[in-house]
Amino acid sequence: MVKTITALLQDRARRFTPHDGTTIGMIASQAAGIRETLAGMDAPADEPICLCIEERSHLLAALLASLAGAPPLILPYALHPQVLRDVREARPYRLILADTAVDPPAGTAVVSLPACRPDDRPPAIVRPPDEPFVSLFTGGSTGTPKIWTKTPGNLFGEAFHLARTFGIGPADLILSTAPSQHIYGLLASVLLPFVASARVLRRTCTYPREILNALQKEEASVLVSVPIHYGALRTDDLQRFSLRLALSSASPLDPVDAAFFMEKTGLPITEIYGSTETGGMATRVSGADHGSWEPFAGLLWKIRSKRLLVRSDFLSPDLPRDQEGFFLTADRVERAEGNRFRLLGRTDRIVKIAGKRVDLEEIRERIRRIPGVRDACVAVLPMNRARQTEIAALVATDLAAGKIRAAIRSMDEPYGLPRRIRVVEAIPVLPNGKIDRQRVDQLLTASDTPRTEGEITGDPSLFDVPAS
């Protein structure tokens, strides 16, 4: 891997982003400049630097600088002051490398990336492939932020795998709607174009018109996006343009959105299943193979008590493993035909209500199938009585309260019915397209929102949980 990265850095004239003229040579020089600037500040080699970087080429330069001997890096999922404070509490740092304005936590200093003077001496890769060099701070789909370290072998190895799997090469131009602060965006819009000698559009497109204009005018061949953006692309203006590949990750893709995209473009969407800590694990093509997943080449997997165990080169070194090197995920699966599996939900989304096992994802899917419901999120909230909990649902719909109540009344198992429902225009999501669990909990537990703004509270005769 070190030899391959070194060889890629020799192609100094190759464009990384179109239009602005950013080349691999410029990125390599910037990487060397970052390394020398931090060395001149006597930054300890083992003390991490927090990255507040928006430009993809700058982020690649920082990663290469760390490979060349600069300190390890912390990549927060957002540049909000509170997030930066949370990061510092979890993983102390004193320096922030930034290419944008930031509000630094007390006790930290900002190193402006433009102040790191480029150095034409090519950076030599000295960091071992199995040594952690990036800490990814995630918002947490369960609402609990976590930090996962990654090695060069994890990140660059997965980028090489993606290039081989999807045939990404010099002829490709990548359009990404996924922010590069998240593992999916980092891999697909920063590392993938580098290792595949492809190009990537400089900006992250998020709005439907912005995405469509970029697809049409820039002639992108690969779309890297997330389910919420594919949903927003359900417009008659959608065409295939120059696309040959559409990728999706971060959360399950809505089959209706996938079918619409297929109808308008003739392209199926390829979903990537994985997580920050495990890296990519499998893919599936929308509308094919009855929804089953095909594991990545090189990934070993097995099932134990209906839970998925995996072993691959992309696993974070922080993960516990059994004696054979397998990590036990929280995903419930079953075997499908061939070397494939189907996802059945997550063990951490199964709870006990009144002594009964309740699958929150199953309840969510039932609510989402109600005609007129755009989306839903289901959570468990503590009740006033000690040790008791209740199910609550946030529902994105324009339906009247009475229709929601009637539809929920028809669901089975009274103990699994939401006691509290709040209607909203849209389910809040994080920049990477995952549900913002913290915001969902705030909306569901807020007690000062009047009923006219969307709170529907179940009457005891319908929603009371049976005594255990």
Secondary structure in CASP SS format (residue, H / E / C, confidence):
PFRMAT SS
TARGET T0000
AUTHOR 0000-0000-0000
METHOD secondary structure of the structure
MODEL  1
M C 1.00
V H 1.00
K H 1.00
T H 1.00
I H 1.00
T H 1.00
A H 1.00
L H 1.00
L H 1.00
Q H 1.00
D C 1.00
R C 1.00
A C 1.00
R C 1.00
R E 1.00
F C 1.00
T C 1.00
P C 1.00
H C 1.00
D C 1.00
G C 1.00
T C 1.00
T E 1.00
I H 1.00
G H 1.00
M H 1.00
I H 1.00
A H 1.00
S H 1.00
Q H 1.00
A H 1.00
A H 1.00
G H 1.00
I H 1.00
R H 1.00
E H 1.00
T H 1.00
L H 1.00
A H 1.00
G H 1.00
M C 1.00
D C 1.00
A C 1.00
P C 1.00
A C 1.00
D C 1.00
E C 1.00
P C 1.00
I E 1.00
C E 1.00
L E 1.00
C E 1.00
I C 1.00
E C 1.00
E C 1.00
R H 1.00
S H 1.00
H H 1.00
L H 1.00
L H 1.00
A H 1.00
A H 1.00
L H 1.00
L H 1.00
A H 1.00
S H 1.00
L H 1.00
A C 1.00
G C 1.00
A C 1.00
P C 1.00
P C 1.00
L E 1.00
I E 1.00
L E 1.00
P C 1.00
Y C 1.00
A C 1.00
L C 1.00
H C 1.00
P H 1.00
Q H 1.00
V H 1.00
L H 1.00
R H 1.00
D H 1.00
V H 1.00
R H 1.00
E H 1.00
A H 1.00
R C 1.00
P C 1.00
Y C 1.00
R C 1.00
L E 1.00
I E 1.00
L E 1.00
A E 1.00
D C 1.00
T C 1.00
A C 1.00
V C 1.00
D C 1.00
P C 1.00
P C 1.00
A C 1.00
G C 1.00
T C 1.00
A E 1.00
V E 1.00
V E 1.00
S E 1.00
L H 1.00
P H 1.00
A H 1.00
C C 1.00
R C 1.00
P C 1.00
D C 1.00
D C 1.00
R C 1.00
P C 1.00
P C 1.00
A C 1.00
I C 1.00
V C 1.00
R C 1.00
P C 1.00
P C 1.00
D C 1.00
E C 1.00
P C 1.00
F C 1.00
V E 1.00
S E 1.00
L E 1.00
F E 1.00
T E 1.00
G C 1.00
G C 1.00
S C 1.00
T C 1.00
G C 1.00
T C 1.00
P C 1.00
K E 1.00
I E 1.00
W E 1.00
T E 1.00
K E 1.00
T C 1.00
P H 1.00
G H 1.00
N H 1.00
L H 1.00
F H 1.00
G H 1.00
E H 1.00
A H 1.00
F H 1.00
H H 1.00
L H 1.00
A H 1.00
R H 1.00
T H 1.00
F H 1.00
G C 1.00
I C 1.00
G C 1.00
P C 1.00
A C 1.00
D C 1.00
L E 1.00
I E 1.00
L E 1.00
S E 1.00
T C 1.00
A C 1.00
P C 1.00
S C 1.00
Q C 1.00
H C 1.00
I H 1.00
Y H 1.00
G H 1.00
L H 1.00
L H 1.00
A H 1.00
S H 1.00
V H 1.00
L H 1.00
L H 1.00
P H 1.00
F H 1.00
V H 1.00
A C 1.00
S C 1.00
A C 1.00
R E 1.00
V E 1.00
L C 1.00
R C 1.00
R C 1.00
T C 1.00
C C 1.00
T C 1.00
Y C 1.00
P H 1.00
R H 1.00
E H 1.00
I H 1.00
L H 1.00
N H 1.00
A H 1.00
L H 1.00
Q H 1.00
K H 1.00
E H 1.00
E C 1.00
A C 1.00
S C 1.00
V E 1.00
L E 1.00
V E 1.00
S E 1.00
V C 1.00
P H 1.00
I H 1.00
H H 1.00
Y H 1.00
G H 1.00
A H 1.00
L C 1.00
R C 1.00
T C 1.00
D C 1.00
D C 1.00
L C 1.00
Q C 1.00
R C 1.00
F C 1.00
S C 1.00
L C 1.00
R C 1.00
L E 1.00
A E 1.00
L E 1.00
S E 1.00
S C 1.00
A C 1.00
S C 1.00
P C 1.00
L C 1.00
D C 1.00
P H 1.00
V H 1.00
D H 1.00
A H 1.00
A H 1.00
F H 1.00
F H 1.00
M H 1.00
E H 1.00
K H 1.00
T H 1.00
G C 1.00
L C 1.00
P C 1.00
I E 1.00
T E 1.00
E E 1.00
I E 1.00
Y E 1.00
G E 1.00
S E 1.00
T C 1.00
E C 1.00
T C 1.00
G E 1.00
G E 1.00
M E 1.00
A E 1.00
T E 1.00
R E 1.00
V E 1.00
S C 1.00
G C 1.00
A C 1.00
D H 1.00
H H 1.00
G H 1.00
S C 1.00
W E 1.00
E E 1.00
P E 1.00
F C 1.00
A C 1.00
G C 1.00
L C 1.00
L E 1.00
W E 1.00
K E 1.00
I E 1.00
R E 1.00
S C 1.00
K C 1.00
R E 1.00
L E 1.00
L E 1.00
V E 1.00
R E 1.00
S C 1.00
D C 1.00
F C 1.00
L C 1.00
S C 1.00
P C 1.00
D C 1.00
L C 1.00
P C 1.00
R C 1.00
D C 1.00
Q C 1.00
E C 1.00
G C 1.00
F C 1.00
F E 1.00
L E 1.00
T E 1.00
A E 1.00
D E 1.00
R E 1.00
V E 1.00
E E 1.00
R E 1.00
A E 1.00
E C 1.00
G C 1.00
N C 1.00
R E 1.00
F E 1.00
R E 1.00
L E 1.00
L E 1.00
G E 1.00
R E 1.00
T H 1.00
D H 1.00
R H 1.00
I E 1.00
V E 1.00
K E 1.00
I E 1.00
A C 1.00
G C 1.00
K E 1.00
R E 1.00
V E 1.00
D E 1.00
L H 1.00
E H 1.00
E H 1.00
I H 1.00
R H 1.00
E H 1.00
R H 1.00
I H 1.00
R H 1.00
R C 1.00
I C 1.00
P C 1.00
G C 1.00
V E 1.00
R E 1.00
D E 1.00
A E 1.00
C E 1.00
V E 1.00
A E 1.00
V E 1.00
L E 1.00
P E 1.00
M C 1.00
N C 1.00
R C 1.00
A C 1.00
R C 1.00
Q C 1.00
T E 1.00
E E 1.00
I E 1.00
A E 1.00
A E 1.00
L E 1.00
V E 1.00
A E 1.00
T E 1.00
D C 1.00
L C 1.00
A C 1.00
A H 1.00
G H 1.00
K H 1.00
I H 1.00
R H 1.00
A H 1.00
A H 1.00
I H 1.00
R H 1.00
S C 1.00
M C 1.00
D C 1.00
E C 1.00
P H 1.00
Y H 1.00
G H 1.00
L C 1.00
P C 1.00
R C 1.00
R E 1.00
I E 1.00
R E 1.00
V E 1.00
V E 1.00
E C 1.00
A C 1.00
I C 1.00
P C 1.00
V E 1.00
L C 1.00
P C 1.00
N C 1.00
G C 1.00
K C 1.00
I E 1.00
D C 1.00
R H 1.00
Q H 1.00
R H 1.00
V H 1.00
D H 1.00
Q H 1.00
L H 1.00
L H 1.00
T H 1.00
A C 1.00
S C 1.00
D C 1.00
T C 1.00
P C 1.00
R H 1.00
T H 1.00
E H 1.00
G C 1.00
E E 1.00
I E 1.00
T E 1.00
G C 1.00
D C 1.00
P H 1.00
S H 1.00
L H 1.00
F H 1.00
D C 1.00
V C 1.00
P C 1.00
A C 1.00
S C 1.00
END
